[in-house]
Amino acid sequence: RLHFLFLAMTDVPHSHEWSRFLASAPTGSWRIWLHCANMTACRAGDFMRRIPEVNLVPSVPTVYCTDLVSAEVQLLRYALKDEAPESGARDLDKFVVLSDSTLPIKPFAEVFTTITAKTESDFCVYPVYEWFRWKKSPGDARVEMPAHSQFVHLNRRD
């Protein structure tokens, strides 16, 4: 099963496309989790109206380009709790972090097959020249930190 974890400000603007994308999906093959900076706007938004199965999680403070991780952790916290037998929780579930502007271009079946083909989590690590580098002070060893996209596919085990 795919868990789509959306990060949004006020709504997911492409709700019609997401509704069409999910219409072809087998029952029980997906869940949607939504973190909104403005929960009132999201509750009144088109995304939740078109896709009533959306699970809106309690909002935590976030700062764009500084701290989106807190919202991602909140989404994962709630999605991972979804382990009741009736929820269909599986060891091979994948958790896909998405921005509110993400568009589903390929059919659900192709996305599902591609993402679930491997049991491992997937990270997009940027080329070495985009990594963060610094020295605490002159004479110290240079520290390198790999950079990666915050939009990842995680498995339940990781």
C-alpha positions as CSV (number, residue, x, y, z in Angstrom):
1,R,0.0,0.0,0.0
2,L,1.2,3.6,-0.7
3,H,0.8,6.3,1.9
4,F,0.9,9.7,0.3
5,L,2.2,12.3,2.8
6,F,1.3,15.8,1.7
7,L,2.9,19.0,3.0
8,A,0.6,22.0,2.3
9,M,0.0,25.5,3.3
10,T,-3.8,25.9,2.7
11,D,-4.9,23.2,0.2
12,V,-3.6,20.8,-2.4
13,P,-4.3,22.8,-5.7
14,H,-4.4,19.8,-8.1
15,S,-7.3,18.0,-6.3
16,H,-9.1,17.1,-9.6
17,E,-5.9,15.4,-11.0
18,W,-5.4,13.5,-7.7
19,S,-9.0,12.4,-7.6
20,R,-8.7,11.0,-11.2
21,F,-5.3,9.4,-10.3
22,L,-6.8,7.6,-7.3
23,A,-10.0,6.6,-9.1
24,S,-8.2,3.8,-10.9
25,A,-6.5,2.5,-7.8
26,P,-7.6,-0.8,-6.2
27,T,-9.5,-0.4,-2.9
28,G,-7.1,-0.4,0.0
29,S,-4.0,0.2,-2.1
30,W,-3.5,3.8,-0.8
31,R,-3.9,6.2,2.1
32,I,-3.5,10.0,2.1
33,W,-2.1,12.0,5.0
34,L,-2.1,15.8,4.9
35,H,-0.2,18.3,7.1
36,C,-1.4,21.9,6.6
37,A,0.1,25.1,8.0
38,N,-3.5,26.4,8.0
39,M,-5.8,23.6,9.0
40,T,-9.0,25.6,8.7
41,A,-8.2,26.4,5.1
42,C,-7.4,22.8,4.3
43,R,-10.6,21.6,5.9
44,A,-12.6,23.9,3.7
45,G,-10.4,23.2,0.6
46,D,-11.1,21.4,-2.6
47,F,-8.7,18.5,-1.9
48,M,-10.6,17.2,1.2
49,R,-13.9,17.8,-0.5
50,R,-12.9,15.8,-3.6
51,I,-11.1,13.0,-1.7
52,P,-12.9,12.5,1.6
53,E,-10.5,9.7,2.6
54,V,-7.8,12.3,3.3
55,N,-6.5,12.1,6.9
56,L,-5.7,15.6,8.2
57,V,-3.0,15.4,10.9
58,P,-2.6,18.0,13.7
59,S,-0.4,20.8,12.5
60,V,3.0,21.4,14.0
61,P,5.0,24.6,13.4
62,T,7.1,24.7,10.3
63,V,9.3,27.2,8.5
64,Y,9.8,26.9,4.7
65,C,13.4,26.1,3.8
66,T,14.4,25.9,7.5
67,D,12.2,23.2,9.1
68,L,9.9,21.0,7.0
69,V,11.2,18.0,8.8
70,S,8.9,18.5,11.8
71,A,5.8,18.3,9.5
72,E,7.3,15.2,7.8
73,V,7.8,13.5,11.2
74,Q,4.2,14.4,12.2
75,L,2.9,12.9,9.0
76,L,5.0,9.7,9.5
77,R,3.9,9.5,13.2
78,Y,0.3,9.3,12.2
79,A,0.7,7.2,9.1
80,L,2.7,4.6,11.1
81,K,0.0,4.4,13.8
82,D,-2.3,3.1,11.0
83,E,-1.5,-0.4,11.9
84,A,-4.9,-1.8,12.9
85,P,-5.8,-5.0,11.1
86,E,-8.7,-3.3,9.4
87,S,-6.3,-0.7,7.9
88,G,-4.5,-3.3,5.9
89,A,-1.1,-2.3,7.3
90,R,1.7,-4.2,5.7
91,D,5.4,-4.6,6.2
92,L,5.9,-3.6,2.5
93,D,3.9,-0.3,2.8
94,K,5.7,2.7,1.3
95,F,5.5,6.3,2.6
96,V,5.8,8.9,-0.1
97,V,6.5,12.5,1.0
98,L,5.0,15.1,-1.4
99,S,4.6,18.8,-1.7
100,D,1.2,20.3,-2.3
101,S,2.2,21.2,-5.8
102,T,3.0,17.7,-6.9
103,L,1.1,16.4,-9.9
104,P,0.4,12.7,-10.6
105,I,1.4,12.3,-14.2
106,K,1.7,8.6,-14.6
107,P,-1.2,6.1,-13.9
108,F,-1.6,4.8,-10.4
109,A,-0.8,1.2,-11.5
110,E,2.6,2.3,-12.9
111,V,3.5,4.5,-9.9
112,F,2.4,1.7,-7.5
113,T,4.5,-1.0,-9.4
114,T,7.6,1.2,-9.6
115,I,7.6,2.3,-5.9
116,T,6.8,-1.1,-4.5
117,A,9.2,-3.0,-6.7
118,K,11.9,-2.7,-4.1
119,T,11.6,-3.2,-0.3
120,E,14.2,-0.5,0.5
121,S,13.6,3.2,1.1
122,D,14.5,5.6,-1.7
123,F,16.4,8.8,-1.3
124,C,17.5,11.2,-4.0
125,V,21.0,12.2,-3.0
126,Y,22.4,15.2,-4.8
127,P,25.7,15.2,-6.7
128,V,28.8,15.8,-4.5
129,Y,29.2,19.4,-5.8
130,E,25.9,20.2,-4.1
131,W,26.8,18.9,-0.7
132,F,27.2,21.2,2.3
133,R,30.8,21.8,3.3
134,W,32.3,23.8,6.2
135,K,35.1,24.1,8.7
136,K,34.3,25.0,12.3
137,S,37.6,27.0,12.4
138,P,40.8,27.3,10.4
139,G,42.9,24.2,10.8
140,D,39.9,21.9,11.5
141,A,39.1,19.1,9.1
142,R,36.5,20.0,6.5
143,V,33.1,18.5,7.2
144,E,30.9,17.4,4.3
145,M,27.2,16.6,4.6
146,P,25.4,14.9,1.7
147,A,22.4,16.8,0.6
148,H,19.2,15.1,-0.5
149,S,15.7,16.0,-1.5
150,Q,13.2,16.1,1.3
151,F,10.8,14.2,-1.0
152,V,11.5,10.5,-0.3
153,H,10.0,7.0,-0.4
154,L,10.3,5.3,3.0
155,N,9.4,1.7,3.9
156,R,7.7,0.8,7.2
157,R,10.7,-0.9,8.6
158,D,13.2,2.0,8.2
